[in-house]
């Protein structure tokens, strides 16, 4: 397949799946394996990170107004009923720290599972079941929090710690873990989804930034280093295509996702996760063994 078409395809996959609770990591890994890309190549590792940045940029743009509003009212809040510990900016930061600290300590474990399709399949299946059960339970239970401005410090810590699971078990999905954790903690669907988006911004910027630095400057593994300044013109074009496509697709997906969840919930995505996991265990056995 033409390298430019491959970049368009990967950009679409990243933009479609980054913020849906279906695991963009699993989808990118599966797509790259099906396309027979060299997953050990420093270039393709960097490529996967850069197109994630395209999706992050789309989310930042969509939530810019909300972010500016929160920063403007920090720390008292719009109704002057918040403090340094309960304002949404603080809660988002705390959730991020509760994810980042354990993730750094578990770096070796995370690296071990990062490209394991078997682990991804199990995580997809288990996460799908959990999401289905939690969403049905949440729908039948009155939520105590309908807006992120009503959240507590403990709820933020809980969601941040649960988000660590998405780093340790690829396929778990950062969106799935934060949304389900939020619903378990008493957040409504819309509140859980909004906080999931908010906390994903610093989390993804930090994670992709860290991965990019490791890829560009992997310490003593000099042979694995890729120097952007010596990349070919084609390499730059392929990278740019993936970034732009990911950005554009993510813009549309986030808007659609917000509307869908308010009306229908998360069951559709739970079913999809389960079916994809079953497909990986059956039709994709050859792919699993190849990984």
N, C-alpha and C positions, 0 to 999 in steps of 0.2 A: 504494500500500500504506500502511496505517496506520503512523504514525511510531513508535508503541510496538512494533509487530510488527517493524519494521525494526531497532529497537534490540535486541530479543530475538535476531533472526537474526544480527546482527553480533556480539553477545556470544557466541553459540554458536560461530560461526566462529573467533573469537579464542581462546576456551577450548579448542576442539578442536585448533587448529593451532599454538599458541604454543610448545609443548614437543615436538611431533612434528617429525621432520626433513623437513618438507614446505613450510616457509616460511609463517608467518602473514602476513607482509607481502604476499606475492603473493596469498594467499587473500582478505585484507581488500580489497586493491586491486581484484581481480576482482569481488568481491561488491558493492563500492561502485559500480563502473562499471555493473554489471548493474542495480543499483537506481536508476541515474541520479542519484546524489547529487552535490552540488556539491563536487568534491574540492579546489577552491581556497578553500572556505569555512573561515575560522578555527575555527568551531565544530566542524565535522566533523574537522578536523585534531586539535583538542584531544580530541574524543571518542575517536578512534582511540588516542590516547596513554593516556587515562584507563582504557579497558577493558583495555589491556595491564597497567596497575597491578593490576587485579583478578586477572589470571592470576598475576602475580608474588606477590601476597599469598597465593594458594593454594599456590604452591611453597614459600614461606617457612614456612607452617603445616605442610606435610607433612614438611619437612626440619628442623623446629625441634629435635627431639631430637638429630639428628645434628650440627647446628650447635652446640648447647649442649655436646655431648660434645667437639667439637673445641676450642671455646673453653676448656673446663675443663682440657684436657690441654696447652694451649699453654704453652711451646714444646717441652717434652720429649717429648710424646706419651704414649699409654697405657702403652707398654712402656719409656719413658724412653730411646728410641733415636733421637729426633729432635732437631733444633736449629732455630734461627731461620730457616734457609733450606729445610729439608726437611719441616717440619710442614704438614699439609693447609691450615691457615689461611694460611700464607705462600705456598704454591703457588697457592692460589686467588687471592690478592691479586696475585701476580706475573703470573699469566695474564691477570687483568683489566687490569693496567697495560700489558702487551704488546699488548692489544687497543685500549685507550683512546688511547694515545699516537699510534699510526699513524692511527687513525680521526679524531682531531682535526686532524691534518695534512692528511687527505684529505677534509675536510668539503665542499669545493666539488664534488669528483668524486662524492661520495656523494649530495649534493643533486641533481646532474644526472641520476642514474639512478634516483632514489627511486621515481618513479611511471611508469617506462618499462616497459610490459608486454612489449615485445620482449626487453629485457634479462632480465626475470624468466623468460620462457619458456626462453631459452637457459640461464640459471642452473639452472632446474629440471631441464632435460634433462641437462646436464653433471654436475650434482651427483648426479642419480639414477644415472648410469653409474658415477661414482666410488664412491658409497656401495655399489652392488651389487658391484663388483669388490673393494673393500676388505673388505667383510663376508665374502665367499666366501673370500678369501685369509686373513683373520684366523681363520676357522673351521678352516682346515686347518693353521694354524700355532699352536704352543704359545705362549700369552701369558706374558710375563715378569712382568707386573703384574696381579694379580687383585683388588687393593683400592687405593683412592686413597692409603692410608697407605704404600704401597710405591712411590709415584711419586717421580721425581727432579726436580731443578730444571730440567734441560734439557727434559724432557718437558712441564713446565708452560709454559715459554717457547714451545716449539713449538706447543702447542695454542692459547695466547693469540694468537700471530701468525697462525695459520691462521684464527682466529675473525674477524679483520679482514676476510676475504673476504666474510663475510656482510653486513658494513656497506657495502662497496664495490659488491657485486653483489646487489641485492635479488632474492630467489628462491633464493639459494644456501642460506639457512637457517643460523641460528646453531647450532642443534642438529646439523645435518648436518655442518658444518665441524668442530665440536669433537669429535663422536663419531668421524668418519672419521680426523681427525688423531690422536686418542687410540689408535685401533686400529693405525694405521700406526706409532705410537711404541711399540707393544708392550703396550698395555692390553687387557684382556679386554673383552667386550661390556659386562658389568655395571659394570666399573670406569670405562670410557670414558663410559658413560651417567651414572653418578653424578657424575663430575667435571664433565660437561657441565651437569648441573643446578646443581651448586654454583657454578660460575663464571658461570652465567647470572644468578644473583641480584644480585651487585654490577654486572654489566654492564648488565642491563636496568634496574635502578634508576637508574644513572647516565645511560643513554641516554634513557630516558623522561623523567627529570627535566630533562635538558638540552633535549629537544624541547619539553617543556611550557613551560619558561621562554622559549624562543624564540617559541613560539606566543602566549603571554600578553603578552610584552614584546619584540616584534620590532624594537626600536631605532627607526630613522627611518621604518620602514614603519608609521606610526601607523594608517593605514586598515585594516591587516590585524589589528590588535589586537582581542582579545575580552576584555572585562572580565567576569569571573564574577559580580561583584556586580550587574550590570545584565541578567543572563540572565533569561529568563522562567521562570515556574514549570514550564512544559512542558519547556523545555530542561533544567532540573535533573532532572526525572523521567526523561526519555529517557537522560540521562547515568547516573543511578543504576541504571536497568534494565540497561544494557549492562555496567556494572561488576559488579553482583551476578551476572548470568547468566554472565559470563566467569569469575568466581571459582568458582562452583559447578561449571561444566562442566570447568574446568581441574583441580579437585580429583579428579574421577573419571578424567579422561584420564591424568594422571600415574601414578596407581596402576595402571591398566590397562596403560599403556605399559611400566612396569617389569616386570610379569609377562610380557607378550608377548615382550619382547626376550630375557629369560632363556631362554625356550623356543624361540623361532623366529628371532630375529635381526632384521635390518633390511631384508631383501630385499623384503618387501611394500611398504615405504615407498619404496624405490628404484623399483620398478615403477610405483607410483602417480605419482611425480614425472615419470617419462618419459611416461606416458600423458597426464598433465595438460599437459605441455609440447607434446606433439603436438596435443592438442585446441586449445590456444591458437594454434598455427601454422596450423591448418586451419579448424575450426569457428568459431574466435574471431577470424578475420581482421578483421571489421568492428570488433570491440572493440579490437583492436590499433591499427587506423588511427585510431580515435576518441581513443586516448590520446595 
